[in-house]
Amino acid sequence: MTSAIFVVPFRVGVGPTIAVDPGKTDGYGYSVIGQVPQAPTCLVRVWSDDATLDALAADPDTLYVEDCPNDAL
């Protein structure tokens, strides 16, 4: 499974807001890396298929940072 790092909106009491197609949730997961204190955002590493990661990269509410190799745990 591939993964990538994104900057996504963050709301206090709710957490990160990640738009994922409900039909693409099989094998999907994410981990919060940390909050960005200067903005209401946080860094997340998302594990999913390439189509979902590409959709997140194209989403105007998220900022693609970088792909993560499978061996980078």
C-alpha positions in Angstrom: 0.0 0.0 0.0 1.3 3.4 -0.9 1.3 6.5 1.4 1.8 10.2 1.1 2.0 13.2 3.4 -0.6 16.0 3.2 -1.4 19.3 5.0 -5.2 19.2 5.7 -7.7 21.4 7.6 -7.9 20.8 11.4 -10.7 21.7 13.7 -10.3 21.7 17.4 -12.6 19.0 18.9 -13.1 17.4 15.5 -9.6 16.7 14.2 -8.3 16.5 10.6 -10.7 16.9 7.7 -9.8 14.5 4.9 -12.1 14.2 1.9 -12.1 10.5 0.8 -14.5 9.0 -1.6 -16.7 6.6 0.5 -16.2 3.9 -2.1 -12.4 4.0 -1.7 -12.2 3.4 2.0 -11.0 -0.2 1.9 -7.5 -0.2 3.1 -7.5 3.5 3.8 -6.0 4.9 6.9 -4.1 8.0 8.2 -2.0 9.1 11.1 -1.6 12.7 12.3 2.0 13.7 12.3 1.4 17.1 14.0 -0.5 20.3 14.1 0.7 23.4 12.2 0.4 26.1 14.9 0.4 29.1 12.4 -2.8 27.9 10.7 -5.8 25.6 11.4 -4.1 22.7 9.7 -2.1 19.6 10.4 0.2 17.2 8.7 -1.1 13.7 8.1 0.3 10.6 6.5 -2.4 8.8 4.4 -2.2 5.1 3.4 -4.4 4.2 0.5 -4.5 3.2 -3.2 -2.9 5.5 -5.8 -6.3 6.7 -7.0 -7.3 8.0 -3.6 -3.9 9.7 -3.0 -4.1 11.3 -6.4 -7.6 12.6 -5.6 -6.4 14.0 -2.3 -3.5 15.7 -4.1 -6.0 17.3 -6.5 -8.4 18.4 -3.7 -8.1 22.2 -3.2 -8.6 21.8 0.6 -5.4 19.7 0.9 -1.8 20.3 0.2 0.3 17.4 -1.1 3.8 17.4 0.6 5.5 14.1 -0.6 5.2 10.4 -1.3 6.5 8.0 1.3 8.3 4.9 0.3 6.8 1.6 1.6 9.8 1.0 3.7 9.7 4.4 5.5 7.8 3.5 8.7 
